[in-house]
Amino acid sequence: MKTTDEMRTLFDKWAKGQKRVAGSGEKIPDRFITDDKTMIQWRTESDSGGATIDIFPSNPKSRAERHLKVHLPIKKK
């Protein structure tokens, strides 16, 4: 992925047909729960810069799997 639009298309694909739940204002406007209780959300901004897709698996196998993130590469200054 090279653009936020491409990332948003991926998020929309993952969210399609899933249960929409309340977001958290402007920063997290879209949040969905999948059939297996995994939560995915669209975050408009992050500390790493730009939009992020957050994934919270319902049954993580390790600490590293508790919160997965999809974002564009950080632009070098």
Beta strands, then each sheet from edge to edge (+ up, - down):
strand 1: 19-21
strand 2: 30-33
strand 3: 39-43
strand 4: 52-56
strand 5: 68-71
sheet 1: 1+ 2- 3+ 4- 5+
end
